[in-house]
Amino acid sequence: MPQNPSIKTKNILVTGANGQLGLCIKDLQEKYPDLRFIFSDYLDLDITDLGQVQQFFKTNNLDYCVNCAAYTAVDKAETEKEAAFNINVTGAKNLAMACEANLVVLVHISTDFVFDGTSNRPYKETDAPNPLSVYGKTKLEGELAIQNNLKEHFIIRTSWLYSEHGNNFVKTMLRLAKTKDEISVVSDQIGSPTYAGDLAEVIIRIILRGSNDYGVYHFSNEGEISWYDFATAIFEQGKKEIEVKPIKTESYPTAAKRPKFSVLDTSKIKNILKIEVPFWRKHINKAMK
């Protein structure tokens, strides 16, 4: 597809490019010839090294940075606090400082885990965060580091990401179905599964619009379900013969405490971007590739 000569090509750095969201953005790049993506992982760019980040930004004429890099091992973070802090806080701050110095807009991905799960309604961007885990705390500190160092930013909190790439709940369930006749899945943690490809499209929409409606946004697919409901739907969709038993959180202890309810209110991003958000079940088949 030829480029439109009247449109300036936008140069976009995508960090954490080998994670599922980064790979979903990579899958979409051919649809957008007026966007030039630079995909990097920690071997290409160590975001915890400020000098390296500054040099990278100086030598690449960037318009946007999409930060998909994150320490996301929720339970391991409880004992690997320094590693989680370095990537989720120091890395985010370094990118924000480099963006500020080079007039680059930052799109940063955050999480529903910044909330404690005690709400009885979907969380709005204006609700007070209160993370329960090291992972959630470091992601919140990363948000604050960005806000304190850069005005031109979009922070997008999302939840329960799944896709055909990387490690996620869908992949785990399909793997278990190969060796087990029955499994137990937590039924009292409620959230919204989000197809990473839908989030990738939203990020690209923000960039194409050249929006200056900076700030914090929530994006997840529509619908509220439990992990038990999600597992059941995956097996139904994949025609897997396996019995799924619902259990309480207390019956499945983990190192990190999870929010019991982390549904995100997406009204703001729908109104500002004028988008319709797909239902959570729509893309399960894609994730089963």
N, C-alpha and C positions, 0 to 999 in steps of 0.2 A: 504494500500500500504506500503510495508516495506521500511525502510530508507536505503539509500545507505551508507554502512559503511565507504566508502572512502571519503565521503563528510561531512565536519564539519557542524553540525547544527548551523544555525545563529539565535540568539535571537533578536527579534525585538519588541520594545515598540511602540504601536500605541496609541497616545493620542487623546482625542476627539472621542473615539471609538464608541459612540452612535450617531454620526452625519452620514449623508448619505455616505460620503466617507469611514469613519471608518467601517460602516456596510458592504459596498461593499468589503472592504479588508477581513472582517470576512467571507463573503460568499465564498471567493476564497481560504481560508486557507487549505482546505482539498486537493486541487490540488497540494500543495507544502509541502510534508511531511518533507523536509529538512529545513523548516523554522519554528521556534517556536515563535508564536506571544503572546505577553502580551498586552491585550486590557485594556485600562483604560479610565475612564471619570473623571470629577472633584471630584467625591465622593471618588475615589481611589487615585487620585493624583492631587493636586492643583498646577498647573504649575506656578502660581503667587507667590508661597511660595518657595523661593530658598532653604531653609533648608530642606524642604520636598522633593524637587526634588533631591538634592544632596544625601540624605539618600536613596531614591528609587534607584538611579543609583548605589550606593555603594553595595546595597543588591541584585541587579539583574545584572547578568553578560551579559550586552547588547552588541550587535554589531551594531545595527541600532536603531534610533528613528525616527518614522514617525509622524510628528506633524500635525494632522488634527484638533487640538483644535483651535478655533477662535471665536471671537465675530463677528457675521455676520449680526446682525440686522442693516442694513444700515441706515435706517431712525432714529431708536432709538438712534443710536450712536451719532447723532447730539446733543442730550441732555444728554446721558449717556457716556460722553467722558472718564471719569475715568475708568469705567468698560471696555470700548473698549481698552483703553491704557494698562490696567493691563493684559488683556489676550493676545492682539495682539503684544504688545511690551515687557512688562516685562516678560510675559510667554515665549516668543520666546527667549529672552536673557538668561533667567534662563536655558532653555534647552540647548542652545548653550554652556553655561559655563560648565554645567554638562557633556555634550558630550566631550568637550575639556579635562576636567579633567580625563575622564574615557575611552578615545580613542574610542568614539562612533561616527559613521557617522550620521549626521542629514539630513533627508529629510523633508523639510518644504513646506507647501502649501500656496501659495499667490494668488494674484488676478489681473485680468485685470483692476480693479478700481485704480491701481497705476498710470494709464494714464488719460489724460484729454479729450481724444476723438476727438482731432482736426486733427489727422493724416488723410491723404488721401490714406494710404496703411496700410496693417497689421503691427502691432507693433513688432519690433525685440527686443531681450533682451538688445541690446546696446542703444536703444532709451531712451531719458531722461524721467524719470517719472515726473508727475505733477498732483497728485491726487486732486480731487475736493471736496471730502467729508472727514469727520472725519474717517470713516471706511477705506477709501483708504489711508489716511495719516498714520493711525496707522499700517496698513499692510505694508506700505513702511518702516516705522520706525522699524518694526519688522525685515524686510529683512536686514536693515543696522545693527541692533544689532547683528544679526547672522554673517554677514560678518566681523564685527569688533571683534568677539570673537571666531570664529571657521573657520579654513580653510576647514575642511572635511565636506562640506555641499552641498546639492542640494536644490535650491529654485525653486519650480515649480509653475509658475503663470498659472492659469486656468480661465475659464469663464463660466458663465451661467450653473452651475452644475445641473443636474437632475438625478433622479434614482427612483427605486421603494421604497426607504426609505425616511423617514423624510419629511421635508417641502421643496417644490420646485415649480417651475412654472407649471410643468405638473400636479402635485397634485392640485394646486390651480385652474387651468382651469377645471379639471374634477369635482371639488367640485362646482364651479360656474355653470357648465352645468346642475347640478341637480335641480337648483332653478331658473335659468334665461333663458329667451328666446333670449336675445341679450346682448352683452357686448361690451365695447369699449376698445381697446388695442393700446398702443403706437406703431406707425409705423416708427418713425424717430430715433430710437436707434438701431444701427446695431452691431451684435456680432455673436458668434458661440456657440450654445448650446453644452454642453459636458456631455456625459454619465459618471457618476461617476465610473461605473464598468470599463470603458476603462482606466480612470486615475489610478485606483487601479492596473490594469494589468501593466501599465507603471512603477509604483512605485516598484512593485515586480520584474520587469525585471531589473531595476537599481540595486536592492539588489542582485539578482542572478548573475549578471555580475561581481559584486564586483568592479564596475567601480570607477576609481579615476578622472574622468573627471568632477571635481567639478565646481559649479557655478550656474548661473541663467538659467532656461529653460522655454520655453512656451509650454503648451500643451492644446489643445482644439480639438474638432472634426472638420472635414473639412466642409467648407461652410460658407457663410455669409448671415444672415437673420435678419429681425426685430422681435421684440416681437409679432407684429401682425401676421407675417408669421408663427412664432412658434405656436401661439395659433390656427391658422387656420389648421396647420398640425396635431396638437393634436386632434382637433375635427374630422377631416377627418379620422384619424387613429382609433379613438374610436367610429366612426359612431354616433356622437352626433349632434342632430339637434339644432343648435344655431347660431344666426347671429352675426358675428364679424365685428365691425366697426373700421376702422383705425382712430386714432387721433394723434395730435402732442403732443410733450412733454409738451408744454405750457398749454395744456388743461387738463393735469393730474399732478398738482403740488405735489411735494413730499418734505419732510424736507431736504433730501440729494440730491445734484445735481449729476446726472449720466453722464458718458461719452457718447456722441452721437455715437461714433464709437470706439469699443474696440476689434476688430478682432486681434487675435494674430498670428504672423508668427511662424510656428512650424518647420521650416526647420532645425534648429539646433538639436532638439531632434530626428527628423526623421533620420538625417544623422549620429549622434553619436550612437544612439541605434539601427539603422537599422530596423526601424519599419514602418509599414503602418498605417496611422491614418484613422479610419472609418469615414464615412459621418455622419453628425449630426442626420439624420433621422433614422439611422439603428436600434437604440435600444429603440425607443419610446414605442414599444409594451411591452418591459420588464418593463418599468417604470409605466405601467398601471395596474400592478398586484394588 
